[in-house]
Amino acid sequence: MSSTVATRRGFTPGQYLICLSGIVWREALRFTRQRERFVSALVRPLVWLFIFAAGFRQILGVSIIPPYQTYVLYEVYVTPGLMAMIQLFNGMQSSLSMVYDREMGNMRMLLVSPFPRAFLLISKLLASTAVSVLQVYAYLVVAWLWGVDLPPWGWLTVLPALALAGFMLGALGMLLSSAIRQLENFAGVMNFVIFPMFFASSALYPLWLVEQSSPVVYTICRLNPFTYAVELIRFALYMEIDWVSLAVVAGMTVVFTLGAILAYDPSRGLIARRGGGPG
């Protein structure tokens, strides 16, 4: 009876805060209990930093391009891309947990809550983004110990860019999870989404090099939203704002978030069209 009255009258800010803290706390507990998730999130970028960056240093030249004021080592150039890669993989892993929760029936407990579904999904995205930001800063500490020289103030100014990029990639993962009915199909989605997005971007090489070798691939890179997430982080590390990247990332964040909210609406989303409920 009380829940029905609360639903009709609406919830207080304190009740919304309690709900948000509960979702964030659940995600934090899941992250701390899955230590291999934290290790795997660092292994991938560190392999690129320790091995590939050392091999490509003498092969791949990086000219003076914004936001750099001078020539930089390859490991310095690739660091923003590896930071974004951590967030990309975290967004997909978070979507994997959504698929798991739906198969196990745990999602039904979340989606039948009297709180607005959009608020619940956005809270889930906020929790996932917070986890990805922690992973990125853990990587930055290791990169700093390895000798990657970044502006000290960049550690602080990059935080808003990480939050926005993480939210966009998490929303993309959530949108994809709405179309995945079984955990076995998730590996295929990762191969067809994560790796093309990562390699067809400016994460590992400047786009001017791509344009010289293949105009078609260059066009694909320019259409890839992950490219703009990388550049947003890159400029923020040097206390600058790439307004084009900011506009693209913000716009795609809205598109992916709205798409995920609609997809998880049983009355009109992908889940309903596939003949199943949220649980």
NUNU-579056 format. One record per residue (C-alpha): residue number from 1; residue in one letter; x negated, y negated, z. Coordinates in nm, 2 decimals, always signed. Layout:
N
<atom n="NUM" res="A" X="X" Y="Y" Z="Z"/>
...
END
This chain:
279
<atom n="1" res="M" X="+0.00" Y="+0.00" Z="+0.00"/>
<atom n="2" res="S" X="-0.28" Y="-0.24" Z="+0.09"/>
<atom n="3" res="S" X="-0.47" Y="-0.16" Z="-0.22"/>
<atom n="4" res="T" X="-0.16" Y="-0.23" Z="-0.43"/>
<atom n="5" res="V" X="-0.11" Y="-0.57" Z="-0.26"/>
<atom n="6" res="A" X="-0.48" Y="-0.65" Z="-0.30"/>
<atom n="7" res="T" X="-0.45" Y="-0.57" Z="-0.67"/>
<atom n="8" res="R" X="-0.15" Y="-0.80" Z="-0.72"/>
<atom n="9" res="R" X="-0.30" Y="-1.09" Z="-0.52"/>
<atom n="10" res="G" X="-0.65" Y="-1.04" Z="-0.66"/>
<atom n="11" res="F" X="-0.98" Y="-0.98" Z="-0.49"/>
<atom n="12" res="T" X="-1.18" Y="-1.23" Z="-0.28"/>
<atom n="13" res="P" X="-1.54" Y="-1.31" Z="-0.37"/>
<atom n="14" res="G" X="-1.65" Y="-1.11" Z="-0.07"/>
<atom n="15" res="Q" X="-1.47" Y="-0.80" Z="-0.20"/>
<atom n="16" res="Y" X="-1.63" Y="-0.84" Z="-0.54"/>
<atom n="17" res="L" X="-1.97" Y="-0.88" Z="-0.37"/>
<atom n="18" res="I" X="-1.92" Y="-0.56" Z="-0.17"/>
<atom n="19" res="C" X="-1.83" Y="-0.37" Z="-0.49"/>
<atom n="20" res="L" X="-2.13" Y="-0.51" Z="-0.67"/>
<atom n="21" res="S" X="-2.36" Y="-0.43" Z="-0.39"/>
<atom n="22" res="G" X="-2.22" Y="-0.07" Z="-0.38"/>
<atom n="23" res="I" X="-2.29" Y="-0.02" Z="-0.75"/>
<atom n="24" res="V" X="-2.64" Y="-0.17" Z="-0.72"/>
<atom n="25" res="W" X="-2.72" Y="+0.04" Z="-0.42"/>
<atom n="26" res="R" X="-2.60" Y="+0.36" Z="-0.59"/>
<atom n="27" res="E" X="-2.83" Y="+0.28" Z="-0.89"/>
<atom n="28" res="A" X="-3.12" Y="+0.20" Z="-0.65"/>
<atom n="29" res="L" X="-3.07" Y="+0.54" Z="-0.47"/>
<atom n="30" res="R" X="-3.06" Y="+0.72" Z="-0.80"/>
<atom n="31" res="F" X="-3.38" Y="+0.55" Z="-0.91"/>
<atom n="32" res="T" X="-3.57" Y="+0.62" Z="-0.58"/>
<atom n="33" res="R" X="-3.47" Y="+0.98" Z="-0.58"/>
<atom n="34" res="Q" X="-3.58" Y="+1.03" Z="-0.95"/>
<atom n="35" res="R" X="-3.95" Y="+0.95" Z="-0.91"/>
<atom n="36" res="E" X="-4.02" Y="+1.11" Z="-1.25"/>
<atom n="37" res="R" X="-3.80" Y="+0.84" Z="-1.41"/>
<atom n="38" res="F" X="-4.03" Y="+0.58" Z="-1.27"/>
<atom n="39" res="V" X="-4.35" Y="+0.76" Z="-1.37"/>
<atom n="40" res="S" X="-4.22" Y="+0.83" Z="-1.72"/>
<atom n="41" res="A" X="-4.12" Y="+0.47" Z="-1.76"/>
<atom n="42" res="L" X="-4.49" Y="+0.37" Z="-1.70"/>
<atom n="43" res="V" X="-4.66" Y="+0.66" Z="-1.89"/>
<atom n="44" res="R" X="-4.53" Y="+0.55" Z="-2.23"/>
<atom n="45" res="P" X="-4.65" Y="+0.19" Z="-2.23"/>
<atom n="46" res="L" X="-4.97" Y="+0.28" Z="-2.05"/>
<atom n="47" res="V" X="-5.06" Y="+0.54" Z="-2.32"/>
<atom n="48" res="W" X="-5.03" Y="+0.26" Z="-2.57"/>
<atom n="49" res="L" X="-5.23" Y="+0.02" Z="-2.36"/>
<atom n="50" res="F" X="-5.51" Y="+0.26" Z="-2.26"/>
<atom n="51" res="I" X="-5.55" Y="+0.46" Z="-2.58"/>
<atom n="52" res="F" X="-5.39" Y="+0.30" Z="-2.88"/>
<atom n="53" res="A" X="-5.49" Y="-0.06" Z="-2.79"/>
<atom n="54" res="A" X="-5.85" Y="+0.05" Z="-2.75"/>
<atom n="55" res="G" X="-5.84" Y="+0.22" Z="-3.09"/>
<atom n="56" res="F" X="-5.66" Y="-0.06" Z="-3.27"/>
<atom n="57" res="R" X="-5.87" Y="-0.34" Z="-3.12"/>
<atom n="58" res="Q" X="-6.13" Y="-0.33" Z="-3.40"/>
<atom n="59" res="I" X="-5.88" Y="-0.25" Z="-3.68"/>
<atom n="60" res="L" X="-5.58" Y="-0.47" Z="-3.63"/>
<atom n="61" res="G" X="-5.67" Y="-0.84" Z="-3.62"/>
<atom n="62" res="V" X="-5.43" Y="-1.08" Z="-3.46"/>
<atom n="63" res="S" X="-5.45" Y="-1.43" Z="-3.60"/>
<atom n="64" res="I" X="-5.37" Y="-1.75" Z="-3.40"/>
<atom n="65" res="I" X="-4.99" Y="-1.75" Z="-3.40"/>
<atom n="66" res="P" X="-4.75" Y="-1.90" Z="-3.16"/>
<atom n="67" res="P" X="-4.74" Y="-1.89" Z="-2.86"/>
<atom n="68" res="Y" X="-5.12" Y="-1.81" Z="-2.86"/>
<atom n="69" res="Q" X="-5.36" Y="-2.10" Z="-2.88"/>
<atom n="70" res="T" X="-5.66" Y="-1.89" Z="-2.97"/>
<atom n="71" res="Y" X="-5.74" Y="-1.54" Z="-3.08"/>
<atom n="72" res="V" X="-5.63" Y="-1.27" Z="-2.84"/>
<atom n="73" res="L" X="-5.72" Y="-0.91" Z="-2.79"/>
<atom n="74" res="Y" X="-5.48" Y="-0.65" Z="-2.92"/>
<atom n="75" res="E" X="-5.39" Y="-0.53" Z="-2.57"/>
<atom n="76" res="V" X="-5.28" Y="-0.89" Z="-2.49"/>
<atom n="77" res="Y" X="-5.07" Y="-0.91" Z="-2.80"/>
<atom n="78" res="V" X="-4.90" Y="-0.57" Z="-2.74"/>
<atom n="79" res="T" X="-4.82" Y="-0.63" Z="-2.38"/>
<atom n="80" res="P" X="-4.48" Y="-0.81" Z="-2.44"/>
<atom n="81" res="G" X="-4.38" Y="-0.54" Z="-2.67"/>
<atom n="82" res="L" X="-4.46" Y="-0.27" Z="-2.41"/>
<atom n="83" res="M" X="-4.27" Y="-0.46" Z="-2.15"/>
<atom n="84" res="A" X="-3.96" Y="-0.47" Z="-2.38"/>
<atom n="85" res="M" X="-4.02" Y="-0.10" Z="-2.45"/>
<atom n="86" res="I" X="-3.98" Y="-0.02" Z="-2.08"/>
<atom n="87" res="Q" X="-3.65" Y="-0.20" Z="-2.08"/>
<atom n="88" res="L" X="-3.53" Y="-0.03" Z="-2.40"/>
<atom n="89" res="F" X="-3.60" Y="+0.32" Z="-2.26"/>
<atom n="90" res="N" X="-3.44" Y="+0.22" Z="-1.93"/>
<atom n="91" res="G" X="-3.13" Y="+0.10" Z="-2.11"/>
<atom n="92" res="M" X="-3.10" Y="+0.44" Z="-2.28"/>
<atom n="93" res="Q" X="-3.17" Y="+0.63" Z="-1.96"/>
<atom n="94" res="S" X="-2.90" Y="+0.43" Z="-1.79"/>
<atom n="95" res="S" X="-2.66" Y="+0.53" Z="-2.07"/>
<atom n="96" res="L" X="-2.76" Y="+0.89" Z="-2.02"/>
<atom n="97" res="S" X="-2.64" Y="+0.86" Z="-1.66"/>
<atom n="98" res="M" X="-2.31" Y="+0.73" Z="-1.79"/>
<atom n="99" res="V" X="-2.27" Y="+1.04" Z="-2.01"/>
<atom n="100" res="Y" X="-2.37" Y="+1.26" Z="-1.71"/>
<atom n="101" res="D" X="-2.12" Y="+1.09" Z="-1.48"/>
<atom n="102" res="R" X="-1.85" Y="+1.13" Z="-1.74"/>
<atom n="103" res="E" X="-1.92" Y="+1.50" Z="-1.78"/>
<atom n="104" res="M" X="-1.93" Y="+1.56" Z="-1.40"/>
<atom n="105" res="G" X="-1.62" Y="+1.36" Z="-1.34"/>
<atom n="106" res="N" X="-1.79" Y="+1.09" Z="-1.13"/>
<atom n="107" res="M" X="-1.70" Y="+0.82" Z="-1.37"/>
<atom n="108" res="R" X="-1.33" Y="+0.87" Z="-1.31"/>
<atom n="109" res="M" X="-1.39" Y="+0.75" Z="-0.95"/>
<atom n="110" res="L" X="-1.55" Y="+0.43" Z="-1.08"/>
<atom n="111" res="L" X="-1.31" Y="+0.35" Z="-1.36"/>
<atom n="112" res="V" X="-0.99" Y="+0.42" Z="-1.17"/>
<atom n="113" res="S" X="-1.10" Y="+0.16" Z="-0.91"/>
<atom n="114" res="P" X="-0.85" Y="-0.13" Z="-0.88"/>
<atom n="115" res="F" X="-1.14" Y="-0.37" Z="-0.96"/>
<atom n="116" res="P" X="-1.14" Y="-0.50" Z="-1.32"/>
<atom n="117" res="R" X="-1.32" Y="-0.26" Z="-1.55"/>
<atom n="118" res="A" X="-1.52" Y="-0.53" Z="-1.71"/>
<atom n="119" res="F" X="-1.66" Y="-0.63" Z="-1.37"/>
<atom n="120" res="L" X="-1.75" Y="-0.27" Z="-1.29"/>
<atom n="121" res="L" X="-1.93" Y="-0.22" Z="-1.62"/>
<atom n="122" res="I" X="-2.11" Y="-0.55" Z="-1.59"/>
<atom n="123" res="S" X="-2.21" Y="-0.46" Z="-1.23"/>
<atom n="124" res="K" X="-2.36" Y="-0.14" Z="-1.37"/>
<atom n="125" res="L" X="-2.55" Y="-0.34" Z="-1.63"/>
<atom n="126" res="L" X="-2.68" Y="-0.57" Z="-1.36"/>
<atom n="127" res="A" X="-2.81" Y="-0.28" Z="-1.15"/>
<atom n="128" res="S" X="-2.97" Y="-0.12" Z="-1.45"/>
<atom n="129" res="T" X="-3.14" Y="-0.45" Z="-1.55"/>
<atom n="130" res="A" X="-3.27" Y="-0.50" Z="-1.20"/>
<atom n="131" res="V" X="-3.43" Y="-0.15" Z="-1.21"/>
<atom n="132" res="S" X="-3.59" Y="-0.22" Z="-1.55"/>
<atom n="133" res="V" X="-3.74" Y="-0.55" Z="-1.43"/>
<atom n="134" res="L" X="-3.90" Y="-0.37" Z="-1.13"/>
<atom n="135" res="Q" X="-4.05" Y="-0.12" Z="-1.38"/>
<atom n="136" res="V" X="-4.18" Y="-0.40" Z="-1.60"/>
<atom n="137" res="Y" X="-4.36" Y="-0.57" Z="-1.31"/>
<atom n="138" res="A" X="-4.51" Y="-0.24" Z="-1.20"/>
<atom n="139" res="Y" X="-4.65" Y="-0.22" Z="-1.55"/>
<atom n="140" res="L" X="-4.78" Y="-0.57" Z="-1.54"/>
<atom n="141" res="V" X="-4.97" Y="-0.49" Z="-1.22"/>
<atom n="142" res="V" X="-5.14" Y="-0.20" Z="-1.39"/>
<atom n="143" res="A" X="-5.21" Y="-0.40" Z="-1.70"/>
<atom n="144" res="W" X="-5.37" Y="-0.68" Z="-1.48"/>
<atom n="145" res="L" X="-5.59" Y="-0.42" Z="-1.31"/>
<atom n="146" res="W" X="-5.69" Y="-0.30" Z="-1.66"/>
<atom n="147" res="G" X="-5.80" Y="-0.65" Z="-1.75"/>
<atom n="148" res="V" X="-5.51" Y="-0.78" Z="-1.96"/>
<atom n="149" res="D" X="-5.53" Y="-1.16" Z="-1.91"/>
<atom n="150" res="L" X="-5.20" Y="-1.33" Z="-1.88"/>
<atom n="151" res="P" X="-5.11" Y="-1.68" Z="-1.75"/>
<atom n="152" res="P" X="-5.05" Y="-1.66" Z="-1.38"/>
<atom n="153" res="W" X="-4.73" Y="-1.87" Z="-1.40"/>
<atom n="154" res="G" X="-4.61" Y="-1.65" Z="-1.68"/>
<atom n="155" res="W" X="-4.53" Y="-1.38" Z="-1.43"/>
<atom n="156" res="L" X="-4.26" Y="-1.61" Z="-1.29"/>
<atom n="157" res="T" X="-4.14" Y="-1.78" Z="-1.61"/>
<atom n="158" res="V" X="-4.09" Y="-1.44" Z="-1.79"/>
<atom n="159" res="L" X="-3.83" Y="-1.33" Z="-1.53"/>
<atom n="160" res="P" X="-3.53" Y="-1.49" Z="-1.69"/>
<atom n="161" res="A" X="-3.63" Y="-1.35" Z="-2.03"/>
<atom n="162" res="L" X="-3.67" Y="-1.00" Z="-1.88"/>
<atom n="163" res="A" X="-3.33" Y="-1.03" Z="-1.72"/>
<atom n="164" res="L" X="-3.16" Y="-1.13" Z="-2.04"/>
<atom n="165" res="A" X="-3.34" Y="-0.88" Z="-2.26"/>
<atom n="166" res="G" X="-3.28" Y="-0.60" Z="-2.01"/>
<atom n="167" res="F" X="-2.91" Y="-0.69" Z="-2.00"/>
<atom n="168" res="M" X="-2.89" Y="-0.68" Z="-2.38"/>
<atom n="169" res="L" X="-3.06" Y="-0.35" Z="-2.41"/>
<atom n="170" res="G" X="-2.86" Y="-0.20" Z="-2.12"/>
<atom n="171" res="A" X="-2.54" Y="-0.31" Z="-2.29"/>
<atom n="172" res="L" X="-2.65" Y="-0.15" Z="-2.61"/>
<atom n="173" res="G" X="-2.72" Y="+0.17" Z="-2.43"/>
<atom n="174" res="M" X="-2.38" Y="+0.16" Z="-2.26"/>
<atom n="175" res="L" X="-2.21" Y="+0.10" Z="-2.60"/>
<atom n="176" res="L" X="-2.39" Y="+0.40" Z="-2.74"/>
<atom n="177" res="S" X="-2.30" Y="+0.62" Z="-2.44"/>
<atom n="178" res="S" X="-1.93" Y="+0.56" Z="-2.51"/>
<atom n="179" res="A" X="-1.97" Y="+0.76" Z="-2.84"/>
<atom n="180" res="I" X="-2.18" Y="+1.04" Z="-2.68"/>
<atom n="181" res="R" X="-1.96" Y="+1.32" Z="-2.55"/>
<atom n="182" res="Q" X="-2.23" Y="+1.57" Z="-2.44"/>
<atom n="183" res="L" X="-2.58" Y="+1.54" Z="-2.29"/>
<atom n="184" res="E" X="-2.72" Y="+1.76" Z="-2.56"/>
<atom n="185" res="N" X="-2.64" Y="+1.49" Z="-2.82"/>
<atom n="186" res="F" X="-2.83" Y="+1.22" Z="-2.63"/>
<atom n="187" res="A" X="-3.18" Y="+1.33" Z="-2.76"/>
<atom n="188" res="G" X="-3.07" Y="+1.28" Z="-3.12"/>
<atom n="189" res="V" X="-2.94" Y="+0.94" Z="-3.04"/>
<atom n="190" res="M" X="-3.27" Y="+0.84" Z="-2.88"/>
<atom n="191" res="N" X="-3.46" Y="+0.95" Z="-3.19"/>
<atom n="192" res="F" X="-3.23" Y="+0.76" Z="-3.43"/>
<atom n="193" res="V" X="-3.20" Y="+0.44" Z="-3.22"/>
<atom n="194" res="I" X="-3.50" Y="+0.39" Z="-2.98"/>
<atom n="195" res="F" X="-3.79" Y="+0.47" Z="-3.21"/>
<atom n="196" res="P" X="-3.67" Y="+0.28" Z="-3.52"/>
<atom n="197" res="M" X="-3.59" Y="-0.02" Z="-3.30"/>
<atom n="198" res="F" X="-3.93" Y="-0.01" Z="-3.14"/>
<atom n="199" res="F" X="-4.15" Y="+0.05" Z="-3.45"/>
<atom n="200" res="A" X="-3.95" Y="-0.18" Z="-3.68"/>
<atom n="201" res="S" X="-4.02" Y="-0.49" Z="-3.46"/>
<atom n="202" res="S" X="-4.30" Y="-0.72" Z="-3.36"/>
<atom n="203" res="A" X="-4.38" Y="-0.51" Z="-3.06"/>
<atom n="204" res="L" X="-4.70" Y="-0.35" Z="-3.20"/>
<atom n="205" res="Y" X="-4.80" Y="-0.58" Z="-3.49"/>
<atom n="206" res="P" X="-4.73" Y="-0.93" Z="-3.61"/>
<atom n="207" res="L" X="-4.46" Y="-0.97" Z="-3.86"/>
<atom n="208" res="W" X="-4.68" Y="-1.15" Z="-4.10"/>
<atom n="209" res="L" X="-4.88" Y="-0.83" Z="-4.14"/>
<atom n="210" res="V" X="-4.56" Y="-0.64" Z="-4.21"/>
<atom n="211" res="E" X="-4.45" Y="-0.89" Z="-4.46"/>
<atom n="212" res="Q" X="-4.77" Y="-0.86" Z="-4.65"/>
<atom n="213" res="S" X="-4.74" Y="-0.48" Z="-4.68"/>
<atom n="214" res="S" X="-4.37" Y="-0.43" Z="-4.71"/>
<atom n="215" res="P" X="-4.11" Y="-0.71" Z="-4.76"/>
<atom n="216" res="V" X="-3.83" Y="-0.45" Z="-4.71"/>
<atom n="217" res="V" X="-3.96" Y="-0.34" Z="-4.37"/>
<atom n="218" res="Y" X="-4.02" Y="-0.71" Z="-4.28"/>
<atom n="219" res="T" X="-3.65" Y="-0.78" Z="-4.35"/>
<atom n="220" res="I" X="-3.55" Y="-0.49" Z="-4.13"/>
<atom n="221" res="C" X="-3.77" Y="-0.62" Z="-3.85"/>
<atom n="222" res="R" X="-3.61" Y="-0.96" Z="-3.88"/>
<atom n="223" res="L" X="-3.26" Y="-0.80" Z="-3.85"/>
<atom n="224" res="N" X="-3.36" Y="-0.60" Z="-3.55"/>
<atom n="225" res="P" X="-3.24" Y="-0.75" Z="-3.22"/>
<atom n="226" res="F" X="-3.53" Y="-0.58" Z="-3.04"/>
<atom n="227" res="T" X="-3.77" Y="-0.81" Z="-3.23"/>
<atom n="228" res="Y" X="-3.61" Y="-1.11" Z="-3.07"/>
<atom n="229" res="A" X="-3.62" Y="-0.96" Z="-2.73"/>
<atom n="230" res="V" X="-3.99" Y="-0.90" Z="-2.77"/>
<atom n="231" res="E" X="-4.05" Y="-1.26" Z="-2.89"/>
<atom n="232" res="L" X="-3.84" Y="-1.40" Z="-2.61"/>
<atom n="233" res="I" X="-4.06" Y="-1.22" Z="-2.36"/>
<atom n="234" res="R" X="-4.38" Y="-1.31" Z="-2.54"/>
<atom n="235" res="F" X="-4.31" Y="-1.68" Z="-2.54"/>
<atom n="236" res="A" X="-4.18" Y="-1.68" Z="-2.18"/>
<atom n="237" res="L" X="-4.51" Y="-1.53" Z="-2.07"/>
<atom n="238" res="Y" X="-4.68" Y="-1.84" Z="-2.20"/>
<atom n="239" res="M" X="-4.42" Y="-2.08" Z="-2.04"/>
<atom n="240" res="E" X="-4.25" Y="-2.15" Z="-2.37"/>
<atom n="241" res="I" X="-3.90" Y="-2.09" Z="-2.52"/>
<atom n="242" res="D" X="-3.84" Y="-1.94" Z="-2.86"/>
<atom n="243" res="W" X="-3.50" Y="-2.09" Z="-2.92"/>
<atom n="244" res="V" X="-3.41" Y="-1.86" Z="-3.21"/>
<atom n="245" res="S" X="-3.49" Y="-1.55" Z="-3.01"/>
<atom n="246" res="L" X="-3.30" Y="-1.69" Z="-2.71"/>
<atom n="247" res="A" X="-2.99" Y="-1.75" Z="-2.93"/>
<atom n="248" res="V" X="-3.01" Y="-1.41" Z="-3.09"/>
<atom n="249" res="V" X="-3.06" Y="-1.22" Z="-2.76"/>
<atom n="250" res="A" X="-2.79" Y="-1.41" Z="-2.59"/>
<atom n="251" res="G" X="-2.55" Y="-1.36" Z="-2.88"/>
<atom n="252" res="M" X="-2.62" Y="-0.99" Z="-2.91"/>
<atom n="253" res="T" X="-2.58" Y="-0.95" Z="-2.53"/>
<atom n="254" res="V" X="-2.23" Y="-1.09" Z="-2.56"/>
<atom n="255" res="V" X="-2.15" Y="-0.86" Z="-2.86"/>
<atom n="256" res="F" X="-2.29" Y="-0.54" Z="-2.70"/>
<atom n="257" res="T" X="-2.13" Y="-0.62" Z="-2.37"/>
<atom n="258" res="L" X="-1.78" Y="-0.68" Z="-2.52"/>
<atom n="259" res="G" X="-1.82" Y="-0.37" Z="-2.73"/>
<atom n="260" res="A" X="-1.90" Y="-0.16" Z="-2.43"/>
<atom n="261" res="I" X="-1.61" Y="-0.30" Z="-2.23"/>
<atom n="262" res="L" X="-1.37" Y="-0.23" Z="-2.52"/>
<atom n="263" res="A" X="-1.52" Y="+0.12" Z="-2.58"/>
<atom n="264" res="Y" X="-1.47" Y="+0.22" Z="-2.22"/>
<atom n="265" res="D" X="-1.10" Y="+0.10" Z="-2.22"/>
<atom n="266" res="P" X="-0.90" Y="+0.43" Z="-2.25"/>
<atom n="267" res="S" X="-0.61" Y="+0.25" Z="-2.42"/>
<atom n="268" res="R" X="-0.81" Y="+0.13" Z="-2.72"/>
<atom n="269" res="G" X="-1.18" Y="+0.23" Z="-2.70"/>
<atom n="270" res="L" X="-1.38" Y="+0.51" Z="-2.85"/>
<atom n="271" res="I" X="-1.31" Y="+0.73" Z="-2.55"/>
<atom n="272" res="A" X="-0.93" Y="+0.72" Z="-2.62"/>
<atom n="273" res="R" X="-0.98" Y="+0.78" Z="-2.99"/>
<atom n="274" res="R" X="-1.18" Y="+1.09" Z="-2.91"/>
<atom n="275" res="G" X="-0.89" Y="+1.23" Z="-2.72"/>
<atom n="276" res="G" X="-1.03" Y="+1.21" Z="-2.37"/>
<atom n="277" res="G" X="-1.01" Y="+1.00" Z="-2.06"/>
<atom n="278" res="P" X="-1.29" Y="+0.83" Z="-1.88"/>
<atom n="279" res="G" X="-1.36" Y="+1.13" Z="-1.66"/>
END
